[in-house]
Amino acid sequence: MSERFTGTFTQQEPIPEDAVEAALAVLRHGRLHRYNVVAGEIAETALLEEEFAAFTGARYCLAVASGGYAIATALRAAGVTPGDSVLTNTFTLAPVPGAIAAVGGTPVFVGVTEQLTIDLDDLAAKAGQAGYLLLSHMRGHICDMDRLMEICDGAGIKVIEDCAHTMGAAWNGTPSGRHGVAAAYSTQTYKHMNSGEGGFLVTDDEELAARATILSGSYMLYGRHRAAPGPEVFERVKYDTPNISGRMDNLRAAILRPQLKTLHDQVARWNERYGVLEAGLRGTPGLTVIERPAAETYVGSSIQVLLLDWAAEAILDVVARCAARGVELKWFGAPEPVAFTSRYDSWRYAPSAPMPPSDRVLAGILDMRVPLTFSLEDCALIARIIREEVSTVYGNGA
Ligand SMILES: *Cc1c(COP(=O)(O)O)cnc(C)c1O
């Protein structure tokens, strides 16, 4: 009898009890709107922003309704206007080109390497085509940020970081999100903190922070923000910044504050699971493990492997065999978008030229979530199942 995994790849841990208590307190007083405070009260949302700013080391932080909203707001506040081209990753998820489209920009896709990071040679070649780079640290893989910043600074490109998968990660000790002019994070259920929906924007740029705050729907109540610049900065931008509502509320902030306190421990738990999976998969014939650079501090909340140069039917066979044993793998090579997974050529509102070297990598990527509800034994079992099925199909001549 072959082993079978019976866990659920979409089941995150419950909201911690102290966060439930904090949420109940907000529900009991009823002041869910972030600007609804009584005399002397500081809103949960404002406190969370201060705490998240401290966590990343950024001067300013704005809590918003989603990660995608944070990205679009960062782009708009950084100066992207309709018709502007924005460089971005070929290997990413739909909200990334979607955020560029939301501000009327045109994505210009930059290729992906076998390390699953942005192709810096391709970036250097395309640097003259846009004034902005929306850098997606897709699935938590961080490129050589020193070289990336050298290229972008040299070409006068403003970098906005999508840190949906790198909250808690770092490059050479610098927290992810602290290289560019602004960064966006998500607190959607499948990310590193869970408030259902939610996001953050961080920056050190005072005007960008003030514009983003007004964009998010602060009306003229920006004085109630704490991780924000002073009123004189808002005075400079308040008449020509539109209100495009996308605030976070106190209920979500109350749920997130206790989670932020334990994020470092959660990262360690993710990485234990990642380590077991990686060790179990390493050395499988036909399968390439993604080696993580020493400079990268990552969060192993998902794992990717490559079946490079395999025939599509053979990869589909692996996916089906693993699924039959309870292991859900996502394939980035599918011609049609499926569930959360799609490719740059499915985003037809953003025309792209074919990118054969990237297509080769995308066609080989298998991707798997690692929820913290999995035990280390679960991870060892999952790795055994993948290893057996990949070996079998490879042995049959993939
Ligand atoms: C989830 C995600 C986002 C957007 O986050 P939402 O909160 O769902 O809007 C952006 N980029 C990447 C890579 C993501 O995975």
The ligand as a Gaussian input file, in Angstrom:
#p B3LYP/6-31G(d) Opt

LIG

0 1
 C       -1.321000      37.742000      -2.368000
 C       -0.399000      38.479000      -3.237000
 C       -0.571000      39.842000      -3.505000
 C       -1.771000      40.639000      -3.154000
 O       -2.290000      40.465000      -1.931000
 P       -3.882000      40.581000      -1.650000
 O       -3.882000      40.928000      -0.213000
 O       -4.471000      39.254000      -1.976000
 O       -4.401000      41.686000      -2.514000
 C        0.402000      40.459000      -4.245000
 N        1.467000      39.812000      -4.716000
 C        1.655000      38.513000      -4.512000
 C        2.874000      37.858000      -5.072000
 C        0.717000      37.783000      -3.765000
 O        0.887000      36.485000      -3.572000

